[in-house]
Amino acid sequence: MIKTILFDVDGVILSEERYFDASALTVWEMIHSDAYLGLSGDDFDPAPQEPVIRRVRDTVFDQDNVLDLIKSRGINSNWDMVFLAYAYQIIRLCERLLPAKGAEVKELLRNQLDRDALALLRDWARHEAADFVIDYAAFTDDFAKGNAQKAEMLTYLNQIAKERIGVDTQMFSRNSDLWELCQETFQEWYLGDARVTSSIGRESFQKGKKGFLADEIPLVDPAKLRELLLQLKEKGITLGIGTGRPTIETHVPLAELHLLDVFDPNRVISASHVLDAETSYPEYAPLAKPHPFCYLKGLAGLDSDDKAVLLQKLPIENPREVLIVGDSLADLLAARAIGCQFAATLTGLSGQAARSTMEKEKADYILNDVSEIMQIFN
């Protein structure tokens, strides 16, 4: 008997499209803006109109081929997606700079890439590699050579740097200045100038971004979903959330859609809580999905001790009492680690095409969308 249901948000309750748009715009800015690499080939604008957003998304993610590969390897965090796409182009740029700046490039990549390092790369590129051309599609070719999964994809960049540049480095990882810079710049895009300070502790580095938080797209009618969730609560089921969104990006849109109050407030777990745990216990990082931490924390509650959650024996006791509802392979892998049931919704990036993957991975339930969840209890 199911006693607790934990829902992912993106691809289940809200569309992922704006997150992917913000991810692409972040990479675009960090490639072409003079505040970052300032490479030629496109004109950066902090307030692009919709046609520009569509063009940038198609270009940066190569008609979503890059996204498909990243998601298929178990990466669920948009911050990680930005880091992967951006860091890969940095490696390519450094390869192009080898003839003129070989020793200096290698030394640069042995250390942290912060704003000062990017400014140095920008100057080198303008003087020594003015003809450098961004190749976003090459990402899939390079990563297809290896079998890196989940968090290993981030550190696989070190191997690519070794192969392309001949440098031994461990700089490319989630615990790096460059990853943090990608994360903060993404937050600027998604939250906009008016809200970003509460998320990252500073104003937008490059102002002019209105944000996407007020432009969320629900995947099913919010009133219908609220009714279904209330029916589940009437059955005595506890409802929670385990999402890769930070807290503000979870609470604000769900509250505006009159859904947040239906969930147990002690069981709404976001990427902010995952980052807190990684900061306190870096030896366990990364803890983003497909690591089961956010769902285990949802079961234990926000008031639980993070270390105790990390030391939870898996699979849990009475796993059939727990159902996770998600759209991605990362969600499924997290559920599998916990030992609980998993319901896949076909409303993520791949849509109905994800059915074959979910069938192959033996998801317990496959729903066209989350509104079909009551079928599980009939």
Buried (B, 14 or more C-beta within 10 A) or exposed (E): EBEBBBBBBBBBBBBBBBBBBBBBBBBBBBBBBEBBBBBEEBEBBBEBEEEBBEBBBEBBBBEBEBBBBBBBBBBBBBBBBBBBBBBBBBBBBBBBBBEEBBEBBBEBBEEBBEEEBBBBBBEBBBEBBEEBEBEBEBBBEBBEEEEBBBBBBBBBBBBBBBEBBEBEBEBBBBEBBBBBBBBBBBBBBBBBBBBBEEBBEEEBBBEEBBBBBEEBEBBBEBEEBBEBBEEBBEEEBBBBBBBBBBBBBBBBBBEBBEBBEBBBEBBBBBBBBBBEBBEEBEEBBBBBBBBBBBBBBBBBBBEBEBEEBBEBEEEBEEEEBBBBBBBBBBBBBBBBBBBBBBBBBBBBBBEEEBBEBBEEEEBBBBBEBBBBBEEBEE
